[in-house]
Amino acid sequence: MTRSKRRAAVVYNPTKVDIRKLKKTVTGAEESAGWGSTHWFATSEDDPGQGATRRALAAKADVVMAAGGDGTVRAVAESLRGSGVPLALLPSGTGNLLARNLGLPLGNLEHSAADAFAGADRPIDLGVSEITRADGEVQENVFLVMAGLGLDARMIALTDSKLKKAVGWLAYVDAGVRALPSLKPVRLRYSVDDGVERQLSVHTILIGNCGALPGGILLLPEAKPDDGILDIAALRPQGKLGWLRVWNKITWENGVLRKTKTGRKIIDLSKDVKDVSYFQCRSLRITVDEPQAFQLDGDEFGEAVSVLNRVDPGALTVKVPA
């Protein structure tokens, strides 16, 4: 195609990026690729990115770059869902959850911008959460990496935004300590793939499209972003050593042993830890008697009394290194 026919768009969070550096880098990559002038759309407090992305689509953008934190990436993906227009990541936040899970380079804006114009297309799944509030209002949103109900969502709700900006994901440790006084199991009812409803008591339940978190933590070891399946982890520590067993499984078993053939044999021979339960599904409905905090990709999404989570296979295309 000629230069005048192909144009990109950037949806950026002005509070997260150095706009001068960003525009200079993207313009350089654009010229090297022989594309036309890039469209620029800023997010705002009232529009975290969905509206800006719709404007980018209306402008016939051939690729939409997301420059901001995980919330910006999630909002852009929500509006790109099913459009066929690729999402390109310009990692700018503290988590960069999707970029980490796809193995994309972090901290190199030049490479990320070049991949936006000349990279390969990779279809991935999206998680979709239909959230029902206590007043009956229903809200549908997507997630790229992980959704959660219970303790993890309360921790995110309690996280100090200024502290997060200063120390990144370590701010969640502070929030976790402050969440401990209200630490109680959540009694819920759940059904898998429209099956029989069952009861479960957990401290948190996580629904994953991907499985890795910052710090090398592999929370959902079997999760793949393009397998058409959601991976579920129910954390329900028992007794005084329960959380220690949970942490040992996530960091040692998932993060260390699973990386080698010998380690995987040790896992196979080990006794299952009942404090952590894993399963896979295409849809998971969760219902609680009392409203519970809910999160999507590390952002709080208020309280829910019911959430229907499902996978939308291949609903998003992401630019990756060629």
Beta strands, then each sheet from edge to edge (+ up, - down):
strand 1: 8-12
strand 2: 39-42
strand 3: 63-68
strand 4: 87-91
strand 5: 120-132
strand 6: 138-143
strand 7: 146-150
strand 8: 186-192
strand 9: 198-202
strand 10: 204-208
strand 11: 212-213
strand 12: 217-218
strand 13: 230-235
strand 14: 276-281
strand 15: 283-296
strand 16: 299-320
sheet 1: 2+ 1+ 3+ 4+
sheet 2: 6+ 5- 16+ 15- 7+ 10- 13+ 14-
sheet 3: 6+ 5- 16+ 15- 8+ 9-
sheet 4: 11+ 12-
end
